[in-house]
Amino acid sequence: MLERHELETFLTLAEELHFGRTAERLGVTTGRISHVVKKLERRIGAPLFERTSRVVRFTPIGRRLADDLAPLAAQMDEAIRRAVDAGRGVSGRLRVAFLGEWTGPVLLRAVSLFRERHPDCEVEVNEVQLFNSRASLVDGSIDILIASYPFDGMACGPALLSEGRSLAVAADHPLARETSVSLEVLAEHPVIQYPQMTSAEFKRDRTPDHTPSGGPVRKGPAGNTFSEMLSLVAMGRGVLPVGEQSRRYYPRPDIAYVPIHDAPPIERGLVWLETNTTARIREFVRAATDAERRAHRAGG
């Protein structure tokens, strides 16, 4: 059995592949790092690293050991954090938000279970819009948000929702009569754009610059909210790829939703600022995941 300091030394050296940087991170001498590594190698009966005056490289056995130990160490750290959080209790206030009508019920199930588990923590629920969702996380107006992936630059929890994609077109648009369309049609019509401050990776996923075959996609006008974007569609200013649940939550007589048969599903889940990963955040993510698992079991 490895001692904690041995595990930490080995995995840190596995990341750095440099004795000096490893020693600096751990606050010890390079001689101490070398001693621990040699002790491990004697115990295992084989070298874990190839060392020269210029480079440090894994041996095959060392790489396999690092790959096996890294997830175990992460689980140990998480178990300790949970124990500490349980001992301290989860209290204070948690500000959660949702973006889009479909995410509301999921968020409320998560809030209900979280409150049941942590009655001393106040939960405040808000709605955000496309133009202020990222800013609200960055400036601390909200702590955690359920939104569509990808949401680059933020920590992300497990996907809680998944849906197919449709193309929103004006009711009198030629595509409105189709039973389904391909992503390739985006090269034939202007595509309504999301607000400028929306996540860049998100926009590449929803309103790409090129179709899968490489066809260029013309950019149409942008809206500040989803409702504004749909209004631009209804006015004939362009088309807009959306989630298939938009048909249910945003029904409009002037818009048709046509399934896209060759697009990957859209996933939604919780996002938050990495530096704001508190006990409240971790416990809320766990409650949301457990609540959806329960909902699926009840529905299945």
C-alpha positions in Angstrom: 0.0 0.0 0.0 1.4 3.4 -1.0 1.5 6.1 1.7 -0.1 9.4 0.8 3.1 11.3 0.3 4.4 8.6 -2.0 1.3 8.7 -4.1 1.4 12.5 -4.3 5.1 12.5 -5.2 4.7 9.9 -7.9 1.6 11.6 -9.5 3.1 15.0 -9.4 6.3 13.8 -11.1 4.1 12.0 -13.6 2.6 15.4 -14.5 5.7 17.5 -14.5 8.3 14.9 -15.7 10.9 17.2 -14.0 12.4 16.7 -10.5 12.9 20.4 -9.8 9.4 21.5 -10.7 8.0 18.5 -8.7 10.0 19.4 -5.7 8.9 23.1 -6.0 5.2 22.1 -6.2 5.5 19.9 -3.1 7.7 22.1 -1.1 10.5 19.6 -0.7 14.0 19.0 -2.0 14.8 17.2 -5.3 16.8 14.7 -3.2 13.6 13.9 -1.3 11.7 13.3 -4.6 14.5 11.1 -5.9 14.5 9.1 -2.6 10.7 8.5 -2.8 10.9 7.4 -6.4 13.8 5.0 -5.8 11.8 3.5 -2.8 8.8 2.9 -5.1 10.9 1.4 -7.8 12.5 -1.0 -5.3 9.0 -2.0 -4.0 7.7 -2.6 -7.5 10.8 -4.3 -8.7 11.1 -2.2 -11.9 12.1 1.3 -13.0 9.2 3.8 -13.3 11.1 6.6 -15.1 14.0 6.9 -17.4 16.2 9.6 -16.1 19.1 11.5 -17.8 20.7 14.8 -17.0 18.3 16.4 -19.6 15.0 14.6 -19.6 12.7 12.4 -17.5 10.5 10.0 -19.3 8.0 7.2 -18.3 8.9 3.6 -18.6 5.9 1.5 -19.9 5.3 0.3 -16.3 5.5 3.8 -14.9 3.0 5.1 -17.4 0.6 2.2 -16.7 0.9 2.8 -13.0 0.2 6.6 -13.4 -2.9 5.9 -15.5 -4.2 3.4 -12.9 -3.5 5.6 -9.9 -4.7 9.0 -11.1 -8.4 8.3 -11.0 -8.1 6.5 -7.6 -6.3 9.5 -6.1 -9.1 11.8 -7.5 -11.7 9.6 -5.8 -9.8 9.8 -2.5 -9.7 13.6 -2.7 -13.4 13.8 -3.5 -14.2 11.5 -0.6 -12.2 13.6 1.8 -13.9 16.8 0.5 -17.3 15.3 1.0 -16.5 14.3 4.5 -15.2 17.7 5.3 -18.3 19.3 3.8 -20.5 17.0 5.8 -18.7 17.9 9.0 -19.0 21.6 8.3 -22.5 21.4 6.9 -23.8 23.2 3.8 -25.3 26.6 4.7 -25.4 30.1 3.4 -27.1 31.1 0.1 -26.8 29.5 -3.3 -28.0 31.5 -6.4 -29.0 29.2 -9.2 -30.3 30.1 -12.6 -31.8 28.6 -15.8 -31.5 29.5 -19.4 -34.5 28.4 -21.5 -37.9 27.1 -20.5 -37.1 23.4 -21.0 -34.4 23.6 -18.3 -36.8 25.0 -15.6 -38.3 21.7 -14.5 -34.9 20.0 -14.2 -33.6 22.9 -12.1 -36.6 22.8 -9.8 -36.2 19.0 -9.2 -32.6 19.7 -8.3 -33.5 22.5 -6.0 -36.1 20.4 -4.2 -33.7 17.6 -3.5 -30.9 20.0 -2.5 -33.2 21.7 0.0 -34.3 18.4 1.4 -30.6 17.5 2.0 -29.4 20.9 3.1 -32.2 22.8 4.8 -29.8 25.3 6.3 -28.9 26.6 2.8 -31.1 29.2 1.2 -31.6 28.7 -2.6 -32.5 31.6 -4.9 -33.7 30.8 -8.4 -33.4 33.2 -11.3 -33.8 33.2 -15.1 -31.0 34.6 -17.3 -30.9 35.4 -21.0 -28.5 34.7 -23.8 -26.9 38.1 -23.5 -26.1 38.0 -19.8 -25.7 34.3 -18.8 -21.9 34.3 -18.9 -21.6 37.8 -17.4 -23.8 36.8 -14.5 -21.5 33.9 -13.6 -18.4 36.0 -13.9 -19.6 38.9 -11.8 -21.1 36.6 -9.1 -24.7 37.6 -9.7 -25.4 33.8 -9.9 -23.4 30.8 -8.6 -24.5 28.1 -11.0 -26.5 27.9 -14.2 -28.2 25.1 -16.1 -27.6 25.8 -19.8 -26.6 24.2 -23.1 -23.2 22.7 -23.8 -20.7 23.6 -24.9 -20.1 26.5 -22.5 -16.4 27.1 -22.8 -14.4 28.7 -20.0 -16.5 27.2 -17.3 -16.6 24.1 -15.2 -19.3 21.7 -16.4 -21.2 19.0 -14.6 -22.7 15.8 -16.2 -25.3 16.2 -18.9 -28.8 16.3 -17.5 -30.8 16.7 -20.7 -30.4 15.6 -24.3 -32.5 16.4 -27.3 -32.4 16.3 -31.1 -32.0 19.3 -33.3 -34.5 21.1 -35.6 -34.3 24.0 -38.0 -36.6 26.9 -37.2 -37.9 28.5 -40.5 -40.6 31.0 -41.3 -44.0 29.3 -41.7 -44.1 30.2 -45.4 -40.4 29.2 -46.1 -39.9 26.4 -48.7 -38.2 24.2 -46.1 -41.3 24.3 -43.9 -42.9 21.6 -46.1 -40.0 19.2 -45.6 -40.3 16.3 -43.2 -36.6 16.7 -42.3 -33.5 18.4 -43.5 -29.7 18.0 -43.5 -27.2 20.3 -42.0 -26.0 21.0 -45.5 -29.0 23.3 -46.1 -27.4 25.9 -43.8 -25.2 26.8 -46.8 -28.3 27.8 -48.8 -29.8 30.3 -46.3 -28.6 33.0 -44.0 -28.4 31.7 -40.4 -29.6 33.9 -37.5 -26.8 34.6 -35.1 -26.5 34.4 -31.3 -25.5 37.6 -29.3 -21.8 38.5 -29.6 -21.1 37.8 -26.0 -22.3 34.2 -26.2 -19.7 31.5 -25.8 -17.6 31.1 -28.9 -17.6 27.4 -28.8 -21.3 27.3 -28.3 -21.8 29.5 -31.4 -19.5 27.2 -33.4 -21.7 24.3 -32.4 -25.1 26.0 -33.0 -24.4 28.3 -35.9 -21.3 27.0 -37.6 -19.3 28.8 -40.3 -19.3 25.8 -42.5 -21.5 22.8 -43.1 -20.1 19.3 -42.5 -19.0 19.0 -46.2 -17.3 22.4 -46.0 -19.9 24.7 -47.6 -19.7 28.3 -46.3 -22.6 29.5 -44.1 -23.9 33.0 -44.5 -24.4 35.0 -41.3 -27.8 36.6 -40.8 -28.7 39.2 -38.2 -28.2 38.6 -34.4 -30.8 38.7 -31.6 -30.2 39.4 -27.9 -32.7 36.9 -26.7 -34.0 33.6 -28.1 -37.4 35.2 -28.6 -35.8 38.0 -30.7 -33.9 35.4 -32.7 -37.2 33.5 -33.4 -38.8 36.8 -34.5 -36.0 37.3 -37.0 -36.7 33.8 -38.3 -40.5 34.6 -38.6 -39.7 37.8 -40.5 -37.8 35.8 -43.1 -34.4 37.1 -42.2 -32.8 33.7 -41.9 -33.1 30.2 -40.5 -31.9 29.0 -37.0 -30.8 25.5 -35.8 -32.5 24.9 -32.4 -33.3 22.1 -30.0 -36.3 20.0 -30.9 -38.0 20.9 -27.6 -38.4 24.5 -29.0 -41.5 23.3 -30.8 -43.1 22.5 -27.4 -41.8 25.5 -25.4 -41.8 28.2 -28.1 -44.8 27.4 -30.4 -45.6 30.1 -32.9 -48.0 30.1 -35.8 -45.4 32.0 -37.9 -42.6 29.5 -37.4 -42.1 25.8 -38.5 -39.7 23.5 -36.8 -38.2 20.9 -39.2 -36.1 18.0 -37.7 -32.4 17.9 -38.7 -31.7 14.3 -39.4 -27.9 14.3 -39.4 -27.1 16.5 -36.4 -25.7 15.3 -33.1 -28.0 15.8 -30.0 -27.8 19.0 -27.9 -26.9 18.4 -24.2 -27.6 20.6 -21.3 -26.3 20.6 -17.7 -24.9 22.7 -14.9 -22.0 25.2 -15.5 -20.2 27.4 -13.0 -17.0 29.4 -12.6 -14.2 27.0 -11.8 -12.8 29.3 -9.1 -16.2 29.3 -7.4 -16.3 25.5 -6.8 -17.6 25.6 -3.2 -19.2 22.9 -1.1 -22.6 24.3 -2.0 -21.8 24.0 -5.8 -20.6 20.4 -5.4 -23.6 19.3 -3.4 -26.0 21.0 -5.8 -24.4 19.2 -8.8 -24.8 15.9 -6.9 -28.4 16.7 -6.1 -29.2 17.6 -9.7 -27.6 14.4 -11.0 -29.4 12.2 -8.4 -32.8 14.0 -9.0 -32.6 13.3 -12.8 -31.7 9.7 -12.1 -34.7 9.3 -9.9 -36.9 11.0 -12.5 -35.8 8.7 -15.2 -36.4 5.6 -13.0 -39.9 6.9 -12.2 -40.6 7.6 -15.8 -39.2 4.3 -17.0 
